[in-house]
Amino acid sequence: MSPMSWTLNVFFTTQFGYEDHKKIEVFGETKSVTTFLRDYFGFRRELLPLAAVVLAAFPIFFATLFGYNISKLNFQRR
């Protein structure tokens, strides 16, 4: 999964997926918003801690990768 999908997971789950039991009509069926997010997108409240860790890990990983690679470059070589 990409960082964008993890971000959307956190955004939609926190904004609409907690206890929003408003009914919406989707694909000819009446469902609650929480049920629609879980069934159609797979966004579940239980995944929020994991999503937060993943979103924090992406910039840390790339910063570490950048730091390691920049340290291996030798700018004095001709």
N, CA, C and O atoms as a Tripos MOL2 file, in Angstrom:
@<TRIPOS>MOLECULE
protein
  312   311    78     0     0
PROTEIN
NO_CHARGES

@<TRIPOS>ATOM
      1 N           0.8350   -1.1810    0.0000 N.3       1 MET1
      2 CA          0.0000    0.0000    0.0000 C.3       1 MET1
      3 C           0.8820    1.2480    0.0000 C.2       1 MET1
      4 O           1.9810    1.2530    0.5540 O.2       1 MET1
      5 N           0.3930    2.2600   -0.6090 N.am      2 SER2
      6 CA          1.1510    3.5010   -0.7260 C.3       2 SER2
      7 C           0.8560    4.4200    0.4630 C.2       2 SER2
      8 O          -0.1360    4.2300    1.1680 O.2       2 SER2
      9 N           1.7190    5.4110    0.6810 N.am      3 PRO3
     10 CA          1.4430    6.3670    1.7640 C.3       3 PRO3
     11 C           0.1140    7.0900    1.5790 C.2       3 PRO3
     12 O          -0.5320    7.4610    2.5580 O.2       3 PRO3
     13 N          -0.2970    7.2900    0.3320 N.am      4 MET4
     14 CA         -1.5740    7.9620    0.0970 C.3       4 MET4
     15 C          -2.7410    7.1180    0.6030 C.2       4 MET4
     16 O          -3.6820    7.6510    1.1920 O.2       4 MET4
     17 N          -2.6840    5.8170    0.3780 N.am      5 SER5
     18 CA         -3.7890    4.9680    0.8370 C.3       5 SER5
     19 C          -3.8240    4.8950    2.3620 C.2       5 SER5
     20 O          -4.9040    4.8410    2.9500 O.2       5 SER5
     21 N          -2.6590    4.8920    3.0110 N.am      6 TRP6
     22 CA         -2.6340    4.9180    4.4740 C.3       6 TRP6
     23 C          -3.1870    6.2440    4.9920 C.2       6 TRP6
     24 O          -3.9020    6.2710    5.9930 O.2       6 TRP6
     25 N          -2.8570    7.3340    4.3150 N.am      7 THR7
     26 CA         -3.3620    8.6490    4.7180 C.3       7 THR7
     27 C          -4.8700    8.7190    4.5670 C.2       7 THR7
     28 O          -5.5600    9.2280    5.4500 O.2       7 THR7
     29 N          -5.3870    8.2110    3.4570 N.am      8 LEU8
     30 CA         -6.8360    8.1940    3.2600 C.3       8 LEU8
     31 C          -7.5180    7.3020    4.2870 C.2       8 LEU8
     32 O          -8.6110    7.6170    4.7600 O.2       8 LEU8
     33 N          -6.8770    6.1910    4.6320 N.am      9 ASN9
     34 CA         -7.4150    5.3060    5.6570 C.3       9 ASN9
     35 C          -7.5760    6.0570    6.9740 C.2       9 ASN9
     36 O          -8.6320    5.9930    7.6030 O.2       9 ASN9
     37 N          -6.5330    6.7660    7.3900 N.am     10 VAL10
     38 CA         -6.6000    7.5170    8.6420 C.3      10 VAL10
     39 C          -7.6320    8.6310    8.5520 C.2      10 VAL10
     40 O          -8.4250    8.8130    9.4760 O.2      10 VAL10
     41 N          -7.6340    9.3710    7.4630 N.am     11 PHE11
     42 CA         -8.5510   10.5000    7.3270 C.3      11 PHE11
     43 C         -10.0140   10.0580    7.3730 C.2      11 PHE11
     44 O         -10.7960   10.5680    8.1750 O.2      11 PHE11
     45 N         -10.3760    9.1180    6.5190 N.am     12 PHE12
     46 CA        -11.7810    8.7160    6.4470 C.3      12 PHE12
     47 C         -12.2300    7.9750    7.6960 C.2      12 PHE12
     48 O         -13.3690    8.1350    8.1350 O.2      12 PHE12
     49 N         -11.3520    7.1680    8.2690 N.am     13 THR13
     50 CA        -11.7440    6.4350    9.4600 C.3      13 THR13
     51 C         -11.9430    7.3680   10.6430 C.2      13 THR13
     52 O         -12.8920    7.2010   11.4080 O.2      13 THR13
     53 N         -11.0650    8.3420   10.8030 N.am     14 THR14
     54 CA        -11.2210    9.2430   11.9350 C.3      14 THR14
     55 C         -12.3730   10.2170   11.7320 C.2      14 THR14
     56 O         -13.0250   10.6000   12.7030 O.2      14 THR14
     57 N         -12.6370   10.6250   10.5090 N.am     15 GLN15
     58 CA        -13.6960   11.6010   10.2740 C.3      15 GLN15
     59 C         -15.0790   10.9720   10.1850 C.2      15 GLN15
     60 O         -16.0480   11.5480   10.6790 O.2      15 GLN15
     61 N         -15.1870    9.8070    9.5680 N.am     16 PHE16
     62 CA        -16.4980    9.2450    9.2920 C.3      16 PHE16
     63 C         -16.7090    7.8450    9.8490 C.2      16 PHE16
     64 O         -17.8500    7.3890    9.9240 O.2      16 PHE16
     65 N         -15.6590    7.1560   10.2390 N.am     17 GLY17
     66 CA        -15.7820    5.7380   10.5420 C.3      17 GLY17
     67 C         -15.9360    5.3710   11.9940 C.2      17 GLY17
     68 O         -16.0430    4.1850   12.3060 O.2      17 GLY17
     69 N         -15.9520    6.3280   12.8990 N.am     18 TYR18
     70 CA        -16.0610    5.9740   14.3150 C.3      18 TYR18
     71 C         -17.4650    5.5200   14.6710 C.2      18 TYR18
     72 O         -17.7280    4.3240   14.8030 O.2      18 TYR18
     73 N         -18.3310    6.4480   14.8220 N.am     19 GLU19
     74 CA        -19.6810    6.1150   15.2510 C.3      19 GLU19
     75 C         -20.7020    6.8440   14.3880 C.2      19 GLU19
     76 O         -21.7600    7.2540   14.8650 O.2      19 GLU19
     77 N         -20.3770    6.9960   13.1400 N.am     20 ASP20
     78 CA        -21.2760    7.6880   12.2290 C.3      20 ASP20
     79 C         -22.2440    6.6650   11.6540 C.2      20 ASP20
     80 O         -21.9140    5.9410   10.7130 O.2      20 ASP20
     81 N         -23.4240    6.6130   12.2210 N.am     21 HIS21
     82 CA        -24.4110    5.6230   11.7850 C.3      21 HIS21
     83 C         -25.4740    6.2400   10.9020 C.2      21 HIS21
     84 O         -26.5920    5.7330   10.8080 O.2      21 HIS21
     85 N         -25.1140    7.3540   10.2480 N.am     22 LYS22
     86 CA        -26.0400    7.9440    9.2850 C.3      22 LYS22
     87 C         -26.1940    6.9800    8.1200 C.2      22 LYS22
     88 O         -25.2380    6.3190    7.7130 O.2      22 LYS22
     89 N         -27.3730    6.9090    7.6060 N.am     23 LYS23
     90 CA        -27.6530    6.0060    6.4940 C.3      23 LYS23
     91 C         -27.4310    6.7330    5.1780 C.2      23 LYS23
     92 O         -27.8510    7.8760    4.9990 O.2      23 LYS23
     93 N         -26.7560    6.0400    4.2560 N.am     24 ILE24
     94 CA        -26.5510    6.5580    2.9090 C.3      24 ILE24
     95 C         -26.9850    5.4680    1.9290 C.2      24 ILE24
     96 O         -26.9940    4.2800    2.2530 O.2      24 ILE24
     97 N         -27.3380    5.9020    0.7390 N.am     25 GLU25
     98 CA        -27.7130    4.9310   -0.2840 C.3      25 GLU25
     99 C         -26.5520    4.7870   -1.2630 C.2      25 GLU25
    100 O         -26.1520    5.7450   -1.9250 O.2      25 GLU25
    101 N         -26.0250    3.5760   -1.3370 N.am     26 VAL26
    102 CA        -24.8730    3.2970   -2.1830 C.3      26 VAL26
    103 C         -25.1660    2.0420   -2.9990 C.2      26 VAL26
    104 O         -25.5070    0.9940   -2.4500 O.2      26 VAL26
    105 N         -25.0300    2.1640   -4.3050 N.am     27 PHE27
    106 CA        -25.2400    1.0340   -5.2170 C.3      27 PHE27
    107 C         -26.6150    0.4010   -5.0080 C.2      27 PHE27
    108 O         -26.7620   -0.8160   -5.1220 O.2      27 PHE27
    109 N         -27.6140    1.2180   -4.7060 N.am     28 GLY28
    110 CA        -28.9650    0.7200   -4.5330 C.3      28 GLY28
    111 C         -29.2480    0.1270   -3.1690 C.2      28 GLY28
    112 O         -30.3550   -0.3570   -2.9340 O.2      28 GLY28
    113 N         -28.2870    0.1500   -2.2660 N.am     29 GLU29
    114 CA        -28.4640   -0.3760   -0.9190 C.3      29 GLU29
    115 C         -28.3670    0.7540    0.0850 C.2      29 GLU29
    116 O         -27.6870    1.7510   -0.1590 O.2      29 GLU29
    117 N         -29.0420    0.6050    1.2100 N.am     30 THR30
    118 CA        -28.9330    1.5750    2.2940 C.3      30 THR30
    119 C         -28.0000    1.0070    3.3440 C.2      30 THR30
    120 O         -28.2520   -0.0580    3.9070 O.2      30 THR30
    121 N         -26.9090    1.7360    3.6040 N.am     31 LYS31
    122 CA        -25.9000    1.3020    4.5670 C.3      31 LYS31
    123 C         -25.5210    2.4780    5.4370 C.2      31 LYS31
    124 O         -25.7500    3.6330    5.0780 O.2      31 LYS31
    125 N         -24.9330    2.1740    6.5970 N.am     32 SER32
    126 CA        -24.3650    3.2480    7.3960 C.3      32 SER32
    127 C         -23.0010    3.6160    6.8130 C.2      32 SER32
    128 O         -22.3930    2.8230    6.0940 O.2      32 SER32
    129 N         -22.5330    4.8030    7.1220 N.am     33 VAL33
    130 CA        -21.2490    5.2740    6.5990 C.3      33 VAL33
    131 C         -20.1230    4.3580    7.0770 C.2      33 VAL33
    132 O         -19.2230    4.0220    6.3090 O.2      33 VAL33
    133 N         -20.1780    3.9600    8.3400 N.am     34 THR34
    134 CA        -19.1460    3.0760    8.8980 C.3      34 THR34
    135 C         -19.1050    1.7450    8.1560 C.2      34 THR34
    136 O         -18.0280    1.2510    7.8230 O.2      34 THR34
    137 N         -20.2660    1.1670    7.8970 N.am     35 THR35
    138 CA        -20.3290   -0.1060    7.1860 C.3      35 THR35
    139 C         -19.8240    0.0350    5.7560 C.2      35 THR35
    140 O         -19.1230   -0.8450    5.2560 O.2      35 THR35
    141 N         -20.1730    1.1280    5.0980 N.am     36 PHE36
    142 CA        -19.7000    1.3480    3.7280 C.3      36 PHE36
    143 C         -18.1770    1.4640    3.6770 C.2      36 PHE36
    144 O         -17.5390    0.8660    2.8110 O.2      36 PHE36
    145 N         -17.5890    2.2320    4.6020 N.am     37 LEU37
    146 CA        -16.1260    2.3730    4.6140 C.3      37 LEU37
    147 C         -15.4460    1.0380    4.8690 C.2      37 LEU37
    148 O         -14.4090    0.7450    4.2720 O.2      37 LEU37
    149 N         -16.0170    0.2300    5.7460 N.am     38 ARG38
    150 CA        -15.4160   -1.0650    6.0560 C.3      38 ARG38
    151 C         -15.5770   -2.0300    4.8800 C.2      38 ARG38
    152 O         -14.6210   -2.7080    4.5030 O.2      38 ARG38
    153 N         -16.7740   -2.0990    4.3010 N.am     39 ASP39
    154 CA        -17.0300   -3.0800    3.2410 C.3      39 ASP39
    155 C         -16.3910   -2.7040    1.9120 C.2      39 ASP39
    156 O         -15.8000   -3.5580    1.2510 O.2      39 ASP39
    157 N         -16.4960   -1.4480    1.5120 N.am     40 TYR40
    158 CA        -16.0460   -1.0550    0.1800 C.3      40 TYR40
    159 C         -14.5540   -0.7420    0.1240 C.2      40 TYR40
    160 O         -13.8690   -1.1570   -0.8110 O.2      40 TYR40
    161 N         -14.0440   -0.0120    1.1190 N.am     41 PHE41
    162 CA        -12.6360    0.3890    1.1080 C.3      41 PHE41
    163 C         -11.7610   -0.4730    2.0110 C.2      41 PHE41
    164 O         -10.5450   -0.5100    1.8210 O.2      41 PHE41
    165 N         -12.3380   -1.1610    2.9760 N.am     42 GLY42
    166 CA        -11.5540   -1.9470    3.9180 C.3      42 GLY42
    167 C         -10.9710   -1.1070    5.0360 C.2      42 GLY42
    168 O         -10.0360   -1.5400    5.7100 O.2      42 GLY42
    169 N         -11.5090    0.0990    5.2500 N.am     43 PHE43
    170 CA        -11.0140    0.9870    6.3030 C.3      43 PHE43
    171 C         -11.6940    0.6010    7.6140 C.2      43 PHE43
    172 O         -12.9150    0.6780    7.7450 O.2      43 PHE43
    173 N         -10.8750    0.1860    8.5790 N.am     44 ARG44
    174 CA        -11.4040   -0.2140    9.8780 C.3      44 ARG44
    175 C         -10.7300    0.5810   10.9830 C.2      44 ARG44
    176 O          -9.5650    0.9640   10.8700 O.2      44 ARG44
    177 N         -11.4550    0.8170   12.0230 N.am     45 ARG45
    178 CA        -10.9470    1.5860   13.1630 C.3      45 ARG45
    179 C          -9.7720    0.8750   13.8330 C.2      45 ARG45
    180 O          -8.8800    1.5350   14.3670 O.2      45 ARG45
    181 N          -9.7560   -0.4350   13.8150 N.am     46 GLU46
    182 CA         -8.6970   -1.2060   14.4730 C.3      46 GLU46
    183 C          -7.3300   -0.9850   13.8210 C.2      46 GLU46
    184 O          -6.2970   -1.2440   14.4380 O.2      46 GLU46
    185 N          -7.3260   -0.5050   12.5690 N.am     47 LEU47
    186 CA         -6.0670   -0.3070   11.8440 C.3      47 LEU47
    187 C          -5.4510    1.0750   12.0640 C.2      47 LEU47
    188 O          -4.3850    1.3620   11.5180 O.2      47 LEU47
    189 N          -6.0960    1.9310   12.8470 N.am     48 LEU48
    190 CA         -5.5740    3.2840   13.0420 C.3      48 LEU48
    191 C          -4.1860    3.3120   13.6840 C.2      48 LEU48
    192 O          -3.3310    4.0540   13.2020 O.2      48 LEU48
    193 N          -3.9120    2.5410   14.7510 N.am     49 PRO49
    194 CA         -2.5420    2.5690   15.2990 C.3      49 PRO49
    195 C          -1.4900    2.1020   14.2900 C.2      49 PRO49
    196 O          -0.4030    2.6740   14.2080 O.2      49 PRO49
    197 N          -1.8190    1.0680   13.5300 N.am     50 LEU50
    198 CA         -0.8880    0.5860   12.5070 C.3      50 LEU50
    199 C          -0.6670    1.6440   11.4340 C.2      50 LEU50
    200 O           0.4610    1.8580   10.9890 O.2      50 LEU50
    201 N          -1.7380    2.3020   11.0210 N.am     51 ALA51
    202 CA         -1.6170    3.3410    9.9990 C.3      51 ALA51
    203 C          -0.7640    4.5020   10.5060 C.2      51 ALA51
    204 O           0.0180    5.0670    9.7410 O.2      51 ALA51
    205 N          -0.8990    4.8650   11.7720 N.am     52 ALA52
    206 CA         -0.0850    5.9450   12.3320 C.3      52 ALA52
    207 C           1.3920    5.5660   12.3370 C.2      52 ALA52
    208 O           2.2440    6.4030   12.0360 O.2      52 ALA52
    209 N           1.7010    4.3380   12.6690 N.am     53 VAL53
    210 CA          3.0980    3.8700   12.6650 C.3      53 VAL53
    211 C           3.6520    3.8710   11.2490 C.2      53 VAL53
    212 O           4.7840    4.3010   11.0260 O.2      53 VAL53
    213 N           2.8670    3.3940   10.2920 N.am     54 VAL54
    214 CA          3.3240    3.3440    8.9020 C.3      54 VAL54
    215 C           3.5620    4.7520    8.3760 C.2      54 VAL54
    216 O           4.5670    5.0030    7.7110 O.2      54 VAL54
    217 N           2.6430    5.6780    8.6660 N.am     55 LEU55
    218 CA          2.8120    7.0530    8.1860 C.3      55 LEU55
    219 C           4.0210    7.7300    8.8230 C.2      55 LEU55
    220 O           4.6550    8.5690    8.1840 O.2      55 LEU55
    221 N           4.3510    7.3890   10.0490 N.am     56 ALA56
    222 CA          5.5420    7.9430   10.6870 C.3      56 ALA56
    223 C           6.8090    7.2730   10.1530 C.2      56 ALA56
    224 O           7.8670    7.9000   10.1130 O.2      56 ALA56
    225 N           6.7130    6.0180    9.7450 N.am     57 ALA57
    226 CA          7.8880    5.2750    9.2890 C.3      57 ALA57
    227 C           8.3580    5.7070    7.9050 C.2      57 ALA57
    228 O           9.5570    5.6530    7.6290 O.2      57 ALA57
    229 N           7.4530    6.1320    7.0290 N.am     58 PHE58
    230 CA          7.8490    6.5180    5.6750 C.3      58 PHE58
    231 C           8.8850    7.6430    5.6670 C.2      58 PHE58
    232 O           9.9430    7.4610    5.0630 O.2      58 PHE58
    233 N           8.6450    8.7890    6.2980 N.am     59 PRO59
    234 CA          9.6750    9.8390    6.2440 C.3      59 PRO59
    235 C          10.9510    9.4620    6.9880 C.2      59 PRO59
    236 O          12.0420    9.8650    6.5840 O.2      59 PRO59
    237 N          10.8290    8.7030    8.0590 N.am     60 ILE60
    238 CA         12.0250    8.2620    8.7850 C.3      60 ILE60
    239 C          12.8640    7.3480    7.9060 C.2      60 ILE60
    240 O          14.0880    7.4760    7.8610 O.2      60 ILE60
    241 N          12.2120    6.4310    7.2110 N.am     61 PHE61
    242 CA         12.9270    5.5210    6.3200 C.3      61 PHE61
    243 C          13.6520    6.2770    5.2110 C.2      61 PHE61
    244 O          14.8280    6.0240    4.9490 O.2      61 PHE61
    245 N          12.9530    7.2030    4.5620 N.am     62 PHE62
    246 CA         13.5790    7.9320    3.4610 C.3      62 PHE62
    247 C          14.6520    8.9040    3.9380 C.2      62 PHE62
    248 O          15.6290    9.1290    3.2230 O.2      62 PHE62
    249 N          14.5000    9.4810    5.1150 N.am     63 ALA63
    250 CA         15.5430   10.3470    5.6660 C.3      63 ALA63
    251 C          16.7830    9.5300    5.9940 C.2      63 ALA63
    252 O          17.9040    9.9720    5.7400 O.2      63 ALA63
    253 N          16.5910    8.3510    6.5520 N.am     64 THR64
    254 CA         17.7240    7.4680    6.8540 C.3      64 THR64
    255 C          18.4120    7.0170    5.5680 C.2      64 THR64
    256 O          19.6400    7.0050    5.4900 O.2      64 THR64
    257 N          17.6400    6.6550    4.5810 N.am     65 LEU65
    258 CA         18.1890    6.2410    3.2950 C.3      65 LEU65
    259 C          18.9700    7.3830    2.6450 C.2      65 LEU65
    260 O          20.0580    7.1660    2.1130 O.2      65 LEU65
    261 N          18.4270    8.5820    2.6850 N.am     66 PHE66
    262 CA         19.1140    9.7450    2.1420 C.3      66 PHE66
    263 C          20.4220   10.0100    2.8910 C.2      66 PHE66
    264 O          21.4610   10.2340    2.2700 O.2      66 PHE66
    265 N          20.3700    9.9830    4.2110 N.am     67 GLY67
    266 CA         21.5750   10.2200    5.0080 C.3      67 GLY67
    267 C          22.6640    9.1950    4.7460 C.2      67 GLY67
    268 O          23.8390    9.5470    4.6430 O.2      67 GLY67
    269 N          22.2840    7.9340    4.6370 N.am     68 TYR68
    270 CA         23.2620    6.8880    4.3600 C.3      68 TYR68
    271 C          23.8830    7.0890    2.9800 C.2      68 TYR68
    272 O          25.1030    7.0180    2.8360 O.2      68 TYR68
    273 N          23.0710    7.3340    1.9840 N.am     69 ASN69
    274 CA         23.5890    7.4800    0.6210 C.3      69 ASN69
    275 C          24.4270    8.7460    0.4580 C.2      69 ASN69
    276 O          25.4150    8.7310   -0.2760 O.2      69 ASN69
    277 N          24.0630    9.8220    1.1110 N.am     70 ILE70
    278 CA         24.8430   11.0560    0.9990 C.3      70 ILE70
    279 C          26.1970   10.8890    1.7000 C.2      70 ILE70
    280 O          27.1900   11.4950    1.2990 O.2      70 ILE70
    281 N          26.2260   10.0620    2.7480 N.am     71 SER71
    282 CA         27.4960    9.8440    3.4410 C.3      71 SER71
    283 C          28.4490    8.9790    2.6180 C.2      71 SER71
    284 O          29.6660    9.0560    2.7860 O.2      71 SER71
    285 N          27.8930    8.1580    1.7280 N.am     72 LYS72
    286 CA         28.7290    7.2770    0.8980 C.3      72 LYS72
    287 C          29.2640    7.9870   -0.3490 C.2      72 LYS72
    288 O          30.1890    7.4860   -0.9890 O.2      72 LYS72
    289 N          28.7050    9.1270   -0.6990 N.am     73 LEU73
    290 CA         29.2220    9.8670   -1.8430 C.3      73 LEU73
    291 C          30.5220   10.5460   -1.4700 C.2      73 LEU73
    292 O          30.6590   11.0890   -0.3740 O.2      73 LEU73
    293 N          31.4640   10.5120   -2.3750 N.am     74 ASN74
    294 CA         32.7370   11.1620   -2.1370 C.3      74 ASN74
    295 C          32.8460   12.3180   -3.1250 C.2      74 ASN74
    296 O          33.1130   12.1140   -4.3100 O.2      74 ASN74
    297 N          32.6380   13.5290   -2.6250 N.am     75 PHE75
    298 CA         32.6300   14.7070   -3.4880 C.3      75 PHE75
    299 C          34.0430   15.1780   -3.8290 C.2      75 PHE75
    300 O          34.2080   16.0360   -4.6960 O.2      75 PHE75
    301 N          35.0480   14.6430   -3.1750 N.am     76 GLN76
    302 CA         36.4330   15.0750   -3.4160 C.3      76 GLN76
    303 C          37.0970   14.2830   -4.5290 C.2      76 GLN76
    304 O          38.1720   14.6610   -4.9940 O.2      76 GLN76
    305 N          36.4900   13.2120   -4.9580 N.am     77 ARG77
    306 CA         37.0720   12.3830   -6.0030 C.3      77 ARG77
    307 C          36.9870   13.1050   -7.3390 C.2      77 ARG77
    308 O          35.9670   13.7150   -7.6580 O.2      77 ARG77
    309 N          38.0860   13.0310   -8.1360 N.am     78 ARG78
    310 CA         38.1110   13.7060   -9.4440 C.3      78 ARG78
    311 C          38.1760   12.7330  -10.5490 C.2      78 ARG78
    312 O          38.2040   13.1250  -11.7160 O.2      78 ARG78
@<TRIPOS>BOND
     1     1     2 1
     2     2     3 1
     3     3     4 2
     4     3     5 am
     5     5     6 1
     6     6     7 1
     7     7     8 2
     8     7     9 am
     9     9    10 1
    10    10    11 1
    11    11    12 2
    12    11    13 am
    13    13    14 1
    14    14    15 1
    15    15    16 2
    16    15    17 am
    17    17    18 1
    18    18    19 1
    19    19    20 2
    20    19    21 am
    21    21    22 1
    22    22    23 1
    23    23    24 2
    24    23    25 am
    25    25    26 1
    26    26    27 1
    27    27    28 2
    28    27    29 am
    29    29    30 1
    30    30    31 1
    31    31    32 2
    32    31    33 am
    33    33    34 1
    34    34    35 1
    35    35    36 2
    36    35    37 am
    37    37    38 1
    38    38    39 1
    39    39    40 2
    40    39    41 am
    41    41    42 1
    42    42    43 1
    43    43    44 2
    44    43    45 am
    45    45    46 1
    46    46    47 1
    47    47    48 2
    48    47    49 am
    49    49    50 1
    50    50    51 1
    51    51    52 2
    52    51    53 am
    53    53    54 1
    54    54    55 1
    55    55    56 2
    56    55    57 am
    57    57    58 1
    58    58    59 1
    59    59    60 2
    60    59    61 am
    61    61    62 1
    62    62    63 1
    63    63    64 2
    64    63    65 am
    65    65    66 1
    66    66    67 1
    67    67    68 2
    68    67    69 am
    69    69    70 1
    70    70    71 1
    71    71    72 2
    72    71    73 am
    73    73    74 1
    74    74    75 1
    75    75    76 2
    76    75    77 am
    77    77    78 1
    78    78    79 1
    79    79    80 2
    80    79    81 am
    81    81    82 1
    82    82    83 1
    83    83    84 2
    84    83    85 am
    85    85    86 1
    86    86    87 1
    87    87    88 2
    88    87    89 am
    89    89    90 1
    90    90    91 1
    91    91    92 2
    92    91    93 am
    93    93    94 1
    94    94    95 1
    95    95    96 2
    96    95    97 am
    97    97    98 1
    98    98    99 1
    99    99   100 2
   100    99   101 am
   101   101   102 1
   102   102   103 1
   103   103   104 2
   104   103   105 am
   105   105   106 1
   106   106   107 1
   107   107   108 2
   108   107   109 am
   109   109   110 1
   110   110   111 1
   111   111   112 2
   112   111   113 am
   113   113   114 1
   114   114   115 1
   115   115   116 2
   116   115   117 am
   117   117   118 1
   118   118   119 1
   119   119   120 2
   120   119   121 am
   121   121   122 1
   122   122   123 1
   123   123   124 2
   124   123   125 am
   125   125   126 1
   126   126   127 1
   127   127   128 2
   128   127   129 am
   129   129   130 1
   130   130   131 1
   131   131   132 2
   132   131   133 am
   133   133   134 1
   134   134   135 1
   135   135   136 2
   136   135   137 am
   137   137   138 1
   138   138   139 1
   139   139   140 2
   140   139   141 am
   141   141   142 1
   142   142   143 1
   143   143   144 2
   144   143   145 am
   145   145   146 1
   146   146   147 1
   147   147   148 2
   148   147   149 am
   149   149   150 1
   150   150   151 1
   151   151   152 2
   152   151   153 am
   153   153   154 1
   154   154   155 1
   155   155   156 2
   156   155   157 am
   157   157   158 1
   158   158   159 1
   159   159   160 2
   160   159   161 am
   161   161   162 1
   162   162   163 1
   163   163   164 2
   164   163   165 am
   165   165   166 1
   166   166   167 1
   167   167   168 2
   168   167   169 am
   169   169   170 1
   170   170   171 1
   171   171   172 2
   172   171   173 am
   173   173   174 1
   174   174   175 1
   175   175   176 2
   176   175   177 am
   177   177   178 1
   178   178   179 1
   179   179   180 2
   180   179   181 am
   181   181   182 1
   182   182   183 1
   183   183   184 2
   184   183   185 am
   185   185   186 1
   186   186   187 1
   187   187   188 2
   188   187   189 am
   189   189   190 1
   190   190   191 1
   191   191   192 2
   192   191   193 am
   193   193   194 1
   194   194   195 1
   195   195   196 2
   196   195   197 am
   197   197   198 1
   198   198   199 1
   199   199   200 2
   200   199   201 am
   201   201   202 1
   202   202   203 1
   203   203   204 2
   204   203   205 am
   205   205   206 1
   206   206   207 1
   207   207   208 2
   208   207   209 am
   209   209   210 1
   210   210   211 1
   211   211   212 2
   212   211   213 am
   213   213   214 1
   214   214   215 1
   215   215   216 2
   216   215   217 am
   217   217   218 1
   218   218   219 1
   219   219   220 2
   220   219   221 am
   221   221   222 1
   222   222   223 1
   223   223   224 2
   224   223   225 am
   225   225   226 1
   226   226   227 1
   227   227   228 2
   228   227   229 am
   229   229   230 1
   230   230   231 1
   231   231   232 2
   232   231   233 am
   233   233   234 1
   234   234   235 1
   235   235   236 2
   236   235   237 am
   237   237   238 1
   238   238   239 1
   239   239   240 2
   240   239   241 am
   241   241   242 1
   242   242   243 1
   243   243   244 2
   244   243   245 am
   245   245   246 1
   246   246   247 1
   247   247   248 2
   248   247   249 am
   249   249   250 1
   250   250   251 1
   251   251   252 2
   252   251   253 am
   253   253   254 1
   254   254   255 1
   255   255   256 2
   256   255   257 am
   257   257   258 1
   258   258   259 1
   259   259   260 2
   260   259   261 am
   261   261   262 1
   262   262   263 1
   263   263   264 2
   264   263   265 am
   265   265   266 1
   266   266   267 1
   267   267   268 2
   268   267   269 am
   269   269   270 1
   270   270   271 1
   271   271   272 2
   272   271   273 am
   273   273   274 1
   274   274   275 1
   275   275   276 2
   276   275   277 am
   277   277   278 1
   278   278   279 1
   279   279   280 2
   280   279   281 am
   281   281   282 1
   282   282   283 1
   283   283   284 2
   284   283   285 am
   285   285   286 1
   286   286   287 1
   287   287   288 2
   288   287   289 am
   289   289   290 1
   290   290   291 1
   291   291   292 2
   292   291   293 am
   293   293   294 1
   294   294   295 1
   295   295   296 2
   296   295   297 am
   297   297   298 1
   298   298   299 1
   299   299   300 2
   300   299   301 am
   301   301   302 1
   302   302   303 1
   303   303   304 2
   304   303   305 am
   305   305   306 1
   306   306   307 1
   307   307   308 2
   308   307   309 am
   309   309   310 1
   310   310   311 1
   311   311   312 2
@<TRIPOS>SUBSTRUCTURE
     1 MET1         2 RESIDUE 1 A MET
     2 SER2         6 RESIDUE 1 A SER
     3 PRO3        10 RESIDUE 1 A PRO
     4 MET4        14 RESIDUE 1 A MET
     5 SER5        18 RESIDUE 1 A SER
     6 TRP6        22 RESIDUE 1 A TRP
     7 THR7        26 RESIDUE 1 A THR
     8 LEU8        30 RESIDUE 1 A LEU
     9 ASN9        34 RESIDUE 1 A ASN
    10 VAL10       38 RESIDUE 1 A VAL
    11 PHE11       42 RESIDUE 1 A PHE
    12 PHE12       46 RESIDUE 1 A PHE
    13 THR13       50 RESIDUE 1 A THR
    14 THR14       54 RESIDUE 1 A THR
    15 GLN15       58 RESIDUE 1 A GLN
    16 PHE16       62 RESIDUE 1 A PHE
    17 GLY17       66 RESIDUE 1 A GLY
    18 TYR18       70 RESIDUE 1 A TYR
    19 GLU19       74 RESIDUE 1 A GLU
    20 ASP20       78 RESIDUE 1 A ASP
    21 HIS21       82 RESIDUE 1 A HIS
    22 LYS22       86 RESIDUE 1 A LYS
    23 LYS23       90 RESIDUE 1 A LYS
    24 ILE24       94 RESIDUE 1 A ILE
    25 GLU25       98 RESIDUE 1 A GLU
    26 VAL26      102 RESIDUE 1 A VAL
    27 PHE27      106 RESIDUE 1 A PHE
    28 GLY28      110 RESIDUE 1 A GLY
    29 GLU29      114 RESIDUE 1 A GLU
    30 THR30      118 RESIDUE 1 A THR
    31 LYS31      122 RESIDUE 1 A LYS
    32 SER32      126 RESIDUE 1 A SER
    33 VAL33      130 RESIDUE 1 A VAL
    34 THR34      134 RESIDUE 1 A THR
    35 THR35      138 RESIDUE 1 A THR
    36 PHE36      142 RESIDUE 1 A PHE
    37 LEU37      146 RESIDUE 1 A LEU
    38 ARG38      150 RESIDUE 1 A ARG
    39 ASP39      154 RESIDUE 1 A ASP
    40 TYR40      158 RESIDUE 1 A TYR
    41 PHE41      162 RESIDUE 1 A PHE
    42 GLY42      166 RESIDUE 1 A GLY
    43 PHE43      170 RESIDUE 1 A PHE
    44 ARG44      174 RESIDUE 1 A ARG
    45 ARG45      178 RESIDUE 1 A ARG
    46 GLU46      182 RESIDUE 1 A GLU
    47 LEU47      186 RESIDUE 1 A LEU
    48 LEU48      190 RESIDUE 1 A LEU
    49 PRO49      194 RESIDUE 1 A PRO
    50 LEU50      198 RESIDUE 1 A LEU
    51 ALA51      202 RESIDUE 1 A ALA
    52 ALA52      206 RESIDUE 1 A ALA
    53 VAL53      210 RESIDUE 1 A VAL
    54 VAL54      214 RESIDUE 1 A VAL
    55 LEU55      218 RESIDUE 1 A LEU
    56 ALA56      222 RESIDUE 1 A ALA
    57 ALA57      226 RESIDUE 1 A ALA
    58 PHE58      230 RESIDUE 1 A PHE
    59 PRO59      234 RESIDUE 1 A PRO
    60 ILE60      238 RESIDUE 1 A ILE
    61 PHE61      242 RESIDUE 1 A PHE
    62 PHE62      246 RESIDUE 1 A PHE
    63 ALA63      250 RESIDUE 1 A ALA
    64 THR64      254 RESIDUE 1 A THR
    65 LEU65      258 RESIDUE 1 A LEU
    66 PHE66      262 RESIDUE 1 A PHE
    67 GLY67      266 RESIDUE 1 A GLY
    68 TYR68      270 RESIDUE 1 A TYR
    69 ASN69      274 RESIDUE 1 A ASN
    70 ILE70      278 RESIDUE 1 A ILE
    71 SER71      282 RESIDUE 1 A SER
    72 LYS72      286 RESIDUE 1 A LYS
    73 LEU73      290 RESIDUE 1 A LEU
    74 ASN74      294 RESIDUE 1 A ASN
    75 PHE75      298 RESIDUE 1 A PHE
    76 GLN76      302 RESIDUE 1 A GLN
    77 ARG77      306 RESIDUE 1 A ARG
    78 ARG78      310 RESIDUE 1 A ARG
